[in-house]
Amino acid sequence: MARHSRIRFSAAATALLSVFAAGPAASEGVVNIYSSREPVLIEPLLKAFTERTGIKTNLVYIKDGMIERAAAEGSSSPVDVLLDVDIGRLSQAKGKGISQPLISSEVSANVPAQYRDPEGHWIGLSQRARVVYASRERVKQDTITYEELADPKWKGKICTRSGQHTYNIGLLASIIANDGEEKAEAWAKAVKSNLAAKPAGGDRDQAKAIFNGQCDLALANTYYMAAMLTNEKNPEQKQWAAASKIVFPNASGRGTHVNISGAVLAKHAPNKANAVKLVEFLASDEGQRVYAERVNEYPLKPGVPASKMVASWGTLKADTLAFDKIAALRKKASEIMDKVGFDSGPGT
């Protein structure tokens, strides 16, 4: 078996036993992983882990429905570790009963308590900020708040992906927590009115829209900027990124909204000991440096610096709102997005 096996899950995908040749039974020197994160981003970490420990990794990329898949498989699931990019889904794994506590003194020492489930059911491993991309040419100000995005002066000048995307749901949940439900709904309605077009695409597409002059501001994650600036296969993305500057919202107040990627130890992990070793590695100095340098996210282990590129954008002052509170408000945030018809775009 190849060192890093992977498939993209779909209804027509080959049964997982063809990928995890050992099936749900334990396999010496192996850890089986489901990941919603793009393989190109996670594989440098897995390669470093294997080089360090000799433990091979079997990676299955499941863009959507990863938690539901593991829940449906039940006790016959071959998965040891689930890697996800959003606190809502990490919390959902616990709620679905597919996780078990990960008890490790190494993880507890390396990952601050605010980034860990109090009962150990999920572990944060890196964070990214939900920032504003602003046109270098057309936007002169270097400070902004999320609340300001509702100002009519930005009418027809804001781009974003779907309001129902997990990144924007997390942001709105943080606004509910900080400003209250009534103000959060008014904000979503006003930002919808300020949109330049119907929400569509991903964060890279918003940078492209700024480059093309379709809008002046966009909500996007920090690591997408780095991904574009270092993209050798699609050099046009470097032009998109170069047309924007990063502005950290609410930097002089409560701080910028952040989300985390993290890990869940599967309830029926057949290779539990290896799974714990993987999470310990990802939380270690070496693993955190790979997150910083290869994924361009902010490490969670104190003392491990962000990459030079990320650091060049300025100091991140992160909102200290508890992640479990954000997760608890996600349902309400989704309801608000539906209520205001956010995804139908401006003028509706």
Backbone hydrogen bonds, N-H to C=O, Kabsch-Sander energy under -0.5 kcal/mol:
donor,donor_aa,acceptor,acceptor_aa,energy
5,S,3,R,-0.5
5,S,57,T,-0.7
9,F,7,I,-0.6
9,F,61,Y,-1.8
13,A,10,S,-1.9
18,S,15,A,-2.2
19,V,16,L,-1.3
20,F,16,L,-3.2
21,A,19,V,-1.3
23,G,20,F,-3.1
25,A,22,A,-0.9
30,V,27,S,-1.4
31,V,56,K,-1.7
33,I,58,N,-3.2
34,Y,81,V,-2.2
35,S,60,V,-2.5
36,S,83,L,-2.1
41,L,38,E,-1.8
42,I,38,E,-1.5
43,E,39,P,-2.9
45,L,42,I,-0.7
46,L,42,I,-1.8
47,K,43,E,-2.8
48,A,44,P,-1.9
49,F,45,L,-2.1
50,T,46,L,-2.4
51,E,47,K,-2.3
52,R,48,A,-1.8
53,T,49,F,-2.6
54,G,50,T,-2.7
56,K,29,G,-2.8
57,T,3,R,-1.0
58,N,31,V,-2.4
59,L,5,S,-2.1
59,L,57,T,-0.6
60,V,33,I,-2.6
60,V,58,N,-0.5
61,Y,7,I,-1.7
61,Y,59,L,-0.5
62,I,35,S,-2.5
62,I,60,V,-0.6
69,R,65,G,-2.3
70,A,66,M,-2.2
71,A,67,I,-2.3
72,A,68,E,-2.3
73,E,69,R,-1.9
74,G,70,A,-1.3
76,S,73,E,-1.6
77,S,74,G,-1.8
80,D,32,N,-2.4
81,V,32,N,-1.9
82,L,264,V,-2.4
83,L,34,Y,-2.7
84,D,82,L,-0.5
84,D,262,G,-2.1
90,L,86,D,-2.1
91,S,87,I,-2.6
92,Q,88,G,-1.8
93,A,89,R,-2.0
94,K,90,L,-1.1
95,G,91,S,-2.1
96,K,92,Q,-2.4
97,G,94,K,-1.3
98,I,93,A,-2.0
100,Q,265,L,-1.8
102,L,120,G,-2.2
103,I,101,P,-0.7
104,S,102,L,-0.7
108,S,104,S,-2.3
109,A,105,S,-1.8
110,N,106,E,-1.6
111,V,107,V,-2.8
115,Y,112,P,-2.2
116,R,113,A,-1.9
117,D,122,W,-2.6
120,G,117,D,-2.2
123,I,263,A,-2.4
124,G,115,Y,-2.7
125,L,261,S,-3.1
126,S,261,S,-1.3
127,Q,298,Y,-2.3
128,R,259,N,-2.1
130,R,257,H,-2.7
131,V,129,A,-1.1
131,V,220,A,-2.3
132,V,247,V,-2.2
133,Y,131,V,-0.5
133,Y,218,A,-3.0
134,A,132,V,-0.5
134,A,245,K,-2.7
135,S,216,D,-2.4
136,R,243,A,-2.6
139,V,135,S,-1.9
140,K,138,R,-0.6
149,L,145,T,-0.7
149,L,146,Y,-1.2
150,A,147,E,-1.6
151,D,148,E,-2.2
154,W,151,D,-2.3
155,K,152,P,-2.1
157,K,154,W,-2.3
157,K,194,N,-1.1
158,I,194,N,-1.7
159,C,217,L,-2.4
165,H,162,S,-1.4
168,N,165,H,-0.6
169,I,165,H,-2.5
170,G,166,T,-2.1
171,L,167,Y,-1.6
172,L,168,N,-2.5
173,A,169,I,-2.4
174,S,170,G,-1.8
175,I,171,L,-1.7
176,I,172,L,-2.5
177,A,173,A,-2.1
178,N,174,S,-2.0
179,D,175,I,-3.3
180,G,175,I,-0.6
180,G,176,I,-1.8
184,A,180,G,-2.1
185,E,181,E,-2.2
186,A,182,E,-2.0
187,W,183,K,-2.3
188,A,184,A,-2.4
189,K,185,E,-2.2
190,A,186,A,-2.2
191,V,187,W,-2.9
192,K,188,A,-2.0
193,S,189,K,-1.5
194,N,190,A,-1.2
195,L,191,V,-0.5
195,L,192,K,-1.2
196,A,158,I,-3.0
197,A,158,I,-0.6
200,A,160,T,-1.2
206,Q,202,G,-1.1
207,A,203,D,-1.5
208,K,204,R,-2.1
209,A,205,D,-2.0
210,I,206,Q,-1.9
211,F,207,A,-2.3
212,N,208,K,-2.3
213,G,210,I,-1.4
214,Q,209,A,-2.5
215,C,209,A,-0.8
216,D,157,K,-2.1
217,L,157,K,-2.6
218,A,133,Y,-1.8
219,L,159,C,-1.4
220,A,131,V,-2.2
222,T,129,A,-1.7
224,Y,221,N,-0.8
225,M,221,N,-0.7
225,M,222,T,-1.1
226,A,222,T,-1.2
227,A,223,Y,-2.3
228,M,224,Y,-2.1
229,L,225,M,-2.3
230,T,226,A,-1.5
231,N,228,M,-1.3
232,E,230,T,-1.0
237,Q,234,N,-2.2
238,K,235,P,-1.0
239,Q,235,P,-0.9
240,W,236,E,-1.7
241,A,237,Q,-2.5
242,A,238,K,-2.5
243,A,239,Q,-1.1
243,A,240,W,-0.6
244,S,241,A,-1.8
245,K,134,A,-2.7
247,V,132,V,-2.5
250,N,144,I,-1.9
251,A,144,I,-0.5
251,A,248,F,-1.1
253,G,250,N,-1.4
255,G,250,N,-1.9
256,T,317,K,-2.9
259,N,128,R,-2.2
261,S,126,S,-2.3
262,G,84,D,-2.6
263,A,123,I,-2.5
264,V,82,L,-2.1
266,A,80,D,-2.5
266,A,264,V,-0.7
267,K,98,I,-2.7
269,A,266,A,-1.6
272,K,269,A,-0.7
275,A,271,N,-2.3
276,V,272,K,-2.6
277,K,273,A,-1.9
278,L,274,N,-2.1
279,V,275,A,-2.1
280,E,276,V,-2.6
281,F,277,K,-2.2
282,L,278,L,-2.5
283,A,279,V,-1.6
284,S,280,E,-0.5
284,S,281,F,-1.3
287,G,281,F,-0.8
288,Q,284,S,-2.9
289,R,285,D,-2.0
290,V,286,E,-1.7
291,Y,287,G,-2.1
292,A,288,Q,-2.1
293,E,289,R,-3.0
294,R,290,V,-2.8
295,V,290,V,-1.1
295,V,291,Y,-0.7
296,N,291,Y,-0.7
297,E,291,Y,-1.6
298,Y,127,Q,-3.2
300,L,125,L,-0.7
304,V,301,K,-1.9
311,A,307,S,-2.9
312,S,308,K,-1.6
313,W,309,M,-0.5
313,W,310,V,-1.4
314,G,311,A,-1.5
317,K,315,T,-0.6
318,A,316,L,-0.7
319,D,256,T,-2.8
320,T,254,R,-0.5
323,F,114,Q,-0.5
325,K,322,A,-0.6
326,I,322,A,-1.5
327,A,323,F,-2.5
328,A,324,D,-1.8
329,L,325,K,-1.1
329,L,326,I,-0.7
330,R,327,A,-1.0
333,A,329,L,-2.1
334,S,330,R,-2.5
335,E,331,K,-2.1
336,I,332,K,-2.2
337,M,333,A,-2.3
338,D,334,S,-2.0
339,K,335,E,-2.6
340,V,336,I,-2.4
341,G,338,D,-0.9
342,F,337,M,-2.2
344,S,341,G,-1.6
345,G,342,F,-1.5
348,T,345,G,-0.7
